[in-house]
Amino acid sequence: MRIRSVRPAAPALAGLLAATSACGSSHASDAGATSGARLKVVATTTQVADFARNVGGDHVTVTQILKPNVDPHDYEPSPADVQAIAEADVVVESGVHLEKWLDQTIASAGFHGTLVDSSKGVAVRRGNGTDEEAAGDPHIWHDPENAEIMNRNIAAAFSAKDAGDKAAFGANLTAYTGRLQRLDAWIARQIDTIPADRRKLVTNHDAFGYYVDRYHLTFVGSIIPSFDTSAELSGKRLTTLVAKIKATGVKAIFSESSLPPKTAEAIGREAGVAVEAGDDSLYGDTLGPAGSAGATYLGMERHNTTTIVDALEG
């Protein structure tokens, strides 16, 4: 499994976390986990943490860095995050440069375990050449076929680190892959119920390109015209988006759980269309909290699909 080289930590971060880094993990090496012990796994995002739990089962302990409904694009790691990475056997990242903060955090932690890029092997949608989109579209999980690849990468890393539990990881992967495939088929059936001329999507930011491609929707535009939520809003672009909504007959604008709905609601009023917000927000960059419709990856994609279908059918 690939161990990615990392840049030296920024001086400020290194200074702040020097004490934490000094007690870095000596057991997290390529020699493998101690026999009978659970793998210590750190997963960066809510999605890959959910995947790691499903694949690892009782043989892993997963520490999740990003919390539900926290925007991953501008996250600032804490000393506790560095400590968790220092003690980990495996760190799982979503990849495609979503976690811009990860390399320096790993360097500060003195991590020497396995870093698995779960995006390896995924066909990445290209960006428009801007700095925010240089690496391509990181929202790969919104196509369940990509989620299958991500889970295979995670299972391979776990098996390489803990060969004694390889069969268990393989069985868990097989079971979860079946659930992903059933999800994929279900989503396709639901989207097929929307009249063809209504399958048009407007979202907070450009986070659903893989979903749009997989299920043959038309992406009309996004309020933040970028894969990255930190990209600047433009009044001219918002005016253009309102005009496109009116011209194309879009039926709804979809807010996202990790972003404030205020701008979406203003555009909805200007364009004269409904805005799906609150409990009907889409889960774009993150899963929802425990007990919510988006608490798991499977639940998130079902909720998103139901919300989209209900809004566009009518």
C-alpha positions in Angstrom: 0.0 0.0 0.0 1.4 3.4 -1.0 3.0 5.6 1.7 2.8 9.1 0.4 5.7 11.5 1.1 4.6 14.7 3.0 5.9 18.2 3.1 7.5 19.6 6.3 5.1 21.0 8.7 4.6 24.8 8.7 6.7 26.3 11.5 3.6 27.7 13.4 1.9 24.3 13.3 5.0 22.4 14.2 5.7 24.7 17.2 2.1 24.4 18.5 2.2 20.7 18.3 5.7 19.9 19.2 4.8 18.2 22.5 2.1 16.1 20.8 4.5 15.1 18.0 7.2 14.0 20.4 5.0 11.2 21.6 4.4 9.9 18.1 3.4 6.3 17.5 6.3 3.9 17.5 4.1 0.8 16.9 2.6 2.2 13.7 5.1 0.7 11.3 4.9 -1.4 8.1 5.6 -4.6 10.1 1.9 -4.9 10.9 -0.3 -4.6 13.9 0.2 -6.6 17.1 -1.5 -10.0 16.8 -5.0 -10.0 18.2 -5.1 -6.2 18.6 -7.5 -4.0 16.8 -6.0 -1.8 14.1 -5.9 1.9 15.1 -7.4 3.7 12.2 -7.8 7.4 11.7 -10.2 8.4 8.9 -10.3 12.0 7.7 -13.8 12.5 6.5 -17.2 11.3 7.6 -17.6 9.2 4.5 -14.3 7.3 4.7 -14.8 6.8 8.4 -18.1 5.1 7.7 -16.4 2.9 5.0 -13.6 2.0 7.4 -16.1 0.9 10.1 -18.0 -1.2 7.6 -14.9 -2.9 6.2 -13.0 -3.2 9.5 -15.9 -4.3 11.7 -14.8 -5.5 15.1 -11.1 -5.6 14.0 -10.5 -1.9 13.9 -11.0 1.2 16.1 -11.8 4.2 14.0 -11.1 7.8 15.0 -12.9 10.2 12.7 -11.3 13.6 12.3 -14.1 15.6 10.6 -17.4 15.8 12.4 -20.8 15.7 10.7 -21.9 18.8 8.8 -18.4 20.3 9.1 -17.1 21.7 5.7 -13.9 19.7 4.9 -12.5 22.2 2.4 -11.2 24.7 5.0 -10.8 22.4 8.0 -8.0 23.3 10.5 -6.7 20.3 12.4 -6.5 20.3 16.2 -3.7 19.0 18.5 -6.1 16.1 19.2 -6.1 15.2 15.5 -2.3 15.2 15.4 -2.2 13.0 18.5 -4.7 10.5 17.0 -2.6 10.3 13.8 0.6 9.8 15.8 -0.9 6.7 17.4 -2.5 5.3 14.3 -1.6 2.1 12.4 -3.5 3.3 9.3 -4.7 6.8 8.1 -7.4 6.8 5.5 -8.0 9.8 3.3 -10.7 10.5 0.8 -8.2 12.0 -1.6 -8.2 14.2 -4.7 -6.8 16.9 -2.6 -9.9 17.3 -0.5 -7.9 17.2 2.7 -5.4 20.0 1.8 -4.4 20.1 5.5 -3.4 16.5 5.8 0.2 16.4 4.7 1.4 18.9 7.2 -0.7 17.3 10.0 0.9 13.9 9.2 4.4 15.5 9.2 3.7 17.1 12.6 2.5 13.8 14.0 5.6 11.9 13.0 3.4 9.3 11.5 5.1 6.2 10.0 2.2 3.9 9.4 0.1 3.2 6.3 -1.5 6.1 4.5 -4.2 4.9 2.1 -5.6 7.2 -0.5 -9.0 5.8 -1.0 -9.4 7.6 -4.4 -6.7 5.5 -6.0 -8.2 4.0 -9.2 -11.2 6.4 -9.4 -11.7 8.3 -12.7 -11.6 11.9 -11.5 -13.7 14.6 -13.1 -11.5 17.4 -14.2 -11.8 21.0 -13.1 -11.8 24.3 -15.0 -8.1 25.1 -14.4 -8.6 27.4 -11.4 -6.5 26.9 -8.2 -9.6 25.5 -6.4 -10.1 22.9 -9.1 -6.6 22.0 -10.1 -6.7 18.5 -8.7 -10.2 17.7 -10.1 -13.5 17.0 -8.4 -12.9 15.5 -5.0 -16.6 14.5 -4.4 -16.0 11.0 -5.7 -18.3 9.2 -3.2 -21.5 10.4 -4.9 -21.2 7.6 -7.4 -21.6 4.3 -5.6 -19.3 2.6 -8.1 -16.6 5.0 -6.9 -17.5 4.1 -3.3 -16.8 0.4 -4.2 -13.3 1.4 -5.3 -12.7 3.4 -2.1 -13.8 0.5 0.0 -11.6 -2.0 -1.9 -8.6 0.3 -1.3 -9.4 0.5 2.4 -9.8 -3.3 2.7 -6.5 -3.8 0.9 -4.7 -1.5 3.4 -6.3 -3.2 6.4 -5.4 -6.6 5.1 -1.8 -5.6 4.4 -1.4 -4.2 7.9 -3.2 -7.1 9.7 -2.9 -10.2 7.6 -4.4 -12.3 10.3 -7.8 -10.7 9.8 -7.6 -10.5 6.0 -10.5 -13.0 5.6 -12.7 -10.9 7.9 -12.0 -7.8 6.0 -12.7 -9.6 2.7 -16.0 -10.8 4.0 -17.0 -7.4 5.3 -16.0 -5.9 1.9 -18.1 -8.4 0.0 -21.2 -7.7 2.1 -20.9 -4.0 2.0 -20.2 -4.0 -1.8 -23.5 -5.8 -2.2 -25.3 -3.1 -0.3 -23.6 -0.4 -2.5 -24.7 -2.2 -5.7 -28.3 -2.4 -4.4 -28.2 1.3 -3.5 -26.9 2.1 -7.0 -29.8 0.2 -8.7 -32.4 1.8 -6.3 -31.2 5.3 -7.1 -31.3 4.7 -10.8 -34.9 3.4 -10.5 -35.9 6.5 -8.5 -34.3 9.0 -10.9 -36.1 7.3 -13.7 -39.4 8.3 -12.2 -38.6 12.0 -12.8 -39.9 13.3 -16.2 -36.9 13.8 -18.5 -37.4 17.5 -18.8 -37.4 18.0 -15.1 -34.0 16.3 -14.3 -32.2 19.5 -13.7 -30.1 20.3 -10.7 -29.0 23.5 -9.0 -27.0 23.2 -5.8 -25.0 25.3 -3.3 -21.6 24.3 -4.8 -20.4 21.9 -7.5 -20.4 18.8 -5.3 -22.7 16.4 -7.2 -21.0 16.0 -10.6 -20.4 12.3 -10.2 -24.1 11.8 -9.1 -25.2 13.8 -12.1 -23.1 11.8 -14.5 -24.0 8.4 -13.0 -27.8 9.0 -13.1 -28.0 11.2 -16.2 -29.2 14.5 -14.7 -28.5 17.9 -16.1 -26.4 20.2 -14.0 -27.7 23.7 -14.5 -25.3 25.5 -12.1 -24.3 26.1 -8.5 -24.3 29.1 -6.3 -20.6 28.7 -5.5 -19.2 27.9 -9.0 -16.5 25.6 -7.8 -15.7 22.2 -6.3 -14.3 24.2 -3.3 -16.7 26.0 -1.0 -14.0 28.6 -0.3 -14.2 30.0 -3.8 -15.5 33.6 -4.0 -19.1 34.4 -4.8 -19.7 36.7 -7.8 -22.8 39.0 -8.0 -22.6 38.7 -11.8 -22.5 34.9 -11.7 -25.5 34.8 -9.3 -27.5 37.0 -11.7 -26.5 34.7 -14.5 -27.6 31.7 -12.5 -31.0 33.2 -11.8 -31.4 33.8 -15.5 -30.5 30.2 -16.3 -32.9 28.9 -13.7 -35.7 30.8 -15.2 -34.7 29.9 -18.8 -34.3 26.2 -18.2 -37.4 25.7 -16.1 -35.6 24.4 -13.0 -38.0 23.4 -10.3 -35.9 23.6 -7.2 -32.6 24.8 -5.7 -30.9 22.4 -3.3 -29.1 23.7 -0.3 -26.5 21.6 1.5 -26.3 20.5 5.1 -22.7 21.9 5.7 -23.4 25.3 4.1 -25.8 28.1 5.2 -28.9 28.3 3.1 -29.3 32.1 3.1 -27.9 32.7 -0.5 -29.8 29.8 -1.9 -33.0 31.1 -0.4 -32.4 34.6 -1.8 -31.8 33.1 -5.3 -34.9 31.0 -5.0 -37.0 34.1 -4.2 -35.4 35.9 -7.2 -36.0 33.0 -9.6 -39.4 32.1 -8.2 -38.5 28.5 -7.4 -38.6 26.3 -4.2 -35.5 25.9 -2.1 -34.9 22.6 -0.4 -33.2 23.5 2.9 -33.3 22.5 6.6 -34.1 18.8 6.9 -34.4 18.6 3.2 -30.9 19.8 2.5 -28.6 17.6 0.5 -25.6 16.0 2.2 -22.8 17.1 -0.1 -19.5 17.2 1.6 -20.3 15.4 4.8 -22.6 12.9 6.5 -25.2 14.0 9.0 -25.1 13.5 12.8 -26.2 10.3 14.5 -29.9 9.8 14.2 -30.3 12.0 11.0 -31.3 10.7 7.6 -27.7 11.1 6.5 -25.9 9.5 9.4 -24.4 6.8 7.1 -23.2 6.8 3.5 -26.1 4.6 2.5 -28.6 6.8 4.3 -27.1 9.9 2.9 -27.4 8.8 -0.7 -31.0 7.6 -0.1 -32.0 10.8 1.5 -30.4 12.9 -1.3 -32.2 10.8 -3.9 -35.6 11.0 -2.2 -35.2 14.8 -1.7 -34.2 15.3 -5.4 -37.0 13.1 -6.7 -39.7 14.6 -4.5 -38.7 18.1 -5.5 -38.3 17.6 -9.2 -41.3 15.2 -9.8 -43.9 17.6 -8.8 
